[in-house]
């Protein structure tokens, strides 16, 4: 290095447990070498400029172009790097899909366990003998599950929000900038629309879970059935958390749009950007799906199939053996 030649330094990382701390340990050495490279090159350039009498500064010779980023958001030019806005919006927009996903999954598991537990303990037959309408029983189970699911989702959202604020508190851009400062956020109208989306999504998911759990003879079988229902909920939430529906291939877009709960995620993200046309369109689609699922659940609860229906995972094996 003193003779003006490039030096080579080999760094050995001792990976014994393959955890995150070990894989990030080389970053300390890399940072130190980067600092040394910068100041050593600045010193060399300053000496050469002095000896040759050339114009300029060492910093300008080493990095001739300095870039300042600005962002255009909703037609307004903001002197804020797009990465700062992205980090801020990403931290907020991720919370909405996660909230919907966790709320629906929690509600499905709770509703399916409720109906399966009554069938397993033979209390459902007693409930059916009471002078209460079958639809009233269905509405009671739906409303009770919705209340518990909303409470769990709100508590999860508060905890996740606290975690995000604590995790990114060291970033200056996120601590000095608010969502409203950049013209992005959920307005009162958007909050109302998001509430409608969450409500119809919950009702459809709960009705679907109750309809499927009727065919289970115990809690374990019902939880296995709900695992199948959770898959089409998690896929849209995970994919749309890090991407957008328009960025996907055409075939994948249609496949995602077929899943009803994709529209729940699209609606929450559209409300965040004040795109209320997309939110209303998603509400209409989810509402139609909810009515279909409620009709199927009402048909099942209005017959004696709710008591006599039995279906276990072992039926698959028996049917396969017969074939």
N, C-alpha and C positions, 0 to 999 in steps of 0.2 A: 504493500500500500504506500509506503514511504517512497519507493522508486516509481510510483505512478502506475503500477500494475494492479489488476483486480485480484483481491484476496478471496479465498474460498474457505468457508467455515461450515463444517458438517455438525449438525446438532442431532444427538441421539435422544429420543424420547422413550423412557422406560415405561411401557404400558403393561402393568401387572393386573389391574382389575377392570380395565376398559371402561372407566367411568368418565363423566364429563370433565372433571377436574384434571385428569391425566391428559385428555386430548387437547385441552386448552392450555396446558403448561408451556408449550412451545411458543405461544403468543407473547409471553413475557420476553423471551430472547429475541423474537422477531421485532418487537417494539423497540428494544434497546438498540438493535442493529440498525433499524430505520432512523432512529434519532442520530446515531453516530454517522450514518451515511449522509444525512442531510447537512449536519454542521461541518463535517469534514469536506464535503464538496463545496459548501459556501466559503470555507476558508481558502481552499485551493483557487476558486474562481476569483475571490477578492485579491489574492496575490497576483494572479495572472493579469487582472485588469490594471493593477497598480504598475506592474512591470511594463506592460504594453501601452499604457496610457489610454486605453479604450474607454468609451463612455458606457454608462449603464451601471446597474447595481447587481451584486451577486445573485440576489433573489430573482431578479428579472431574467438574468441569463439562464439560471437553472430551471425556472418555470416561466417561459415567455408569456403564457396566457393564463389569466386568472378568471375563473368563471363565477358569475353571480346568477343564481337561479331565482326566477319569479314564477308565480302560478296565476293562471287565469281560471277563475272559479265563478260560474254563473255570470259571465261577462265582465267581471271585475278583476283588475290586475292587482295582485297582492305581492308585496316584496317579502314573500315567505317561500323557502325552498319546498318543492313538491314532496320531498321525502318527509318533511316535518308534518305537512298536512296529512299525508298518507298514514303516518304512524298514529296521528291523533284520531283520524277517522276510522282506521283499522281497529284501534282499540275499542271504539264505541260500536262499530258495525258488527264486530265479531260477537259482541254480547247479545245482540238481538237474535241471531240464528241459534246460538247456544241456549238462550233462554227458552225459545220455542221448542227446540229439540228436547231439552231436559224436562220441560213441563209436560210435553206429550208422552214421552217415555215413562215418566213417573206416573202419569194418570192412567196409562194403559196397564202398567203392571199392577197398580192398586185396584183398578176396576176388575181386571181378570181374576186377581186373587180373591176379591170380595165374593164374586159369584161362585168361584170354584170352592171356596172354603165353606160356603153354605151348602153346596151340593155334597161335599165330603162329609160334613157333620150332620147331614139330613135335616137341616133347619129350613131349607128352601121349601120343602113340602108343607111344613107348618105355616110358613109365610103365605103360601098360595091358598091356604084354607081360610084365611082372614077375609072379611068383607071389604077388600081393597082392590081396586082395579089393577090389572096387570100393567097397564101403561103408567099408573101412578107409581108402582114399584120401580119401573124402568126410569121414570123421571127422578125418583128419589135417589137411585144409585148414581145417575148421571150428575145431579146437582151436588151430592156429597163429594163425589170424586173431583168435580171441578173446583170446589172450594179448597180442598186439601192440595190439589195440584197448583192452584194459584198461589197459595201460601208458600209452598215449597219453592216455586219458581221465583217469587219475589225475594225470599231469603237467599236463594242461590245467586240471584242477580246482584244483590247488595254485597255479598261476599266476593263475587267475582270482580265487581267494580272496585272494591277495596284492594283486591290483589293487583289489578291492572294499574291503579294509581300508585301503589307502593313499588311495583316493578319498574315503572317508567318515571319515577320521581326524580331520577338523576339526569334525565334528558332535559336540557334547558328549554327547548322548543315546546315540549308538552306541558311544562309547568307554567310558562308565561302566556300560553295561548289557549283560548277556550273555543269550543265548537261554535258558539254564536259569533265569535270574532271573525271567523272565516265564512260566515253565511251558510253553514251546514248544521243541520240539527232537526229534531222533530218538533214541529209546531203543535199547538193544542189540537188542531184538526187532525194532524198526522197521528197524534197519540190516541185520539178517539178511533181512528181507522185501524190502527194497530191493535187496539183492544177488541174491535169487532173481529179482526182476523184471528186473534188468539182464541176468542170465544168459540167461533164456528169450527176452528181446527180442533179444539179440545172436545167439543160435542161429537164431532165425527169420529175422532180417535177412540173416545170412550164407548160410543155405540158399537163401533167395530170390535173393540176388545170384549165387551159384554156378549156380543153375538158369537164370537169365537169361543169364549170361555164356557158358554153353555154346553159345548160338546166335550168338555173335559170332565173327568170323574174325580180329579183331585187337584190340589194346588200345584204340584210339580208339573203335571201335564199342561195345566193352564199357563204356567210360566214358559214352558217350551213353546206353546202356541204363540204367545206374545213375542217371543224372540223373532218369529217370522214377520210379525207386524212391525217390529222396531227397525228392521233392515231398510225398508223404503223410506223411513223417516231420517235415519242417520246419513244415508248416501247423499240426498240433496243438501243437508245441512253442512256436511264436510266439504262437498265439492264447491258449493256457492259461498262458503266462508272465505275461500282463497281465489275464487274466480268469479266470472260473470256468465250469465246464460248465453249472451251473444258471442262470447269468446270460444265457446265449445263448438265442435263440428256439428253439422246440420243434423246428422242422425242421432248424435248424443243429445242434442237439444230437444228433439221430439221425444226421445226416450225419457228425458228428465221431466218434460212438461206433462207426460202421461201420469206421472206420480202426483197425486193431489197435493201432497205436502211440500212439493217444490214451490208451489204458488204461495205457500205461507212464508217461506224464506224470501221469495222475490218481493212479496208485499212489504215485509218489514224493512228490507233494504231500500225499496222505492220510497217508502214513507220518510226514511232518513234523508233522501234527496228531494223531498217535496214533489215527487212524481205521483200525484194522486190518481191519475187515470189508470196507471198500472195497478195501484192498490185496489181501486174499485173493481177492476177487471178480475183480479185475483180473488177478491171477496165473493164475487158472483160465482166463479168457478168452484171455490171451496164450499159455498152455500149449497150449490146443486149437488155436489158430492155428499155433503152432510145430510141433505134430505133423502138421498138414496139410501145411505147407511142407516138413518133413523127408520125409514120404512121397512128395511130388512129386519132391524132389531125389533120393531114393533110387531111384525109378523111372527117372529120367533117367540116373543114373550106372550103373544095372545093365544098361543096353542099350548098343548101339553108337552110339546117337544122340549120345553125348558126343563122339565123334570125327567123325561124318559131318555133324552139324548145322551149317548155315551160314545166317546171316541178316545182311544188311547194311542200312544205311539206304537204299541205292539201290534195294532191293526195293520200297520204297514208291512211288518214282517210276515204276518199270517197271510195277507193278500199276495205278497210276493212269492211265498212258498206254494200257494195254490196255483199261481200262474206257472 
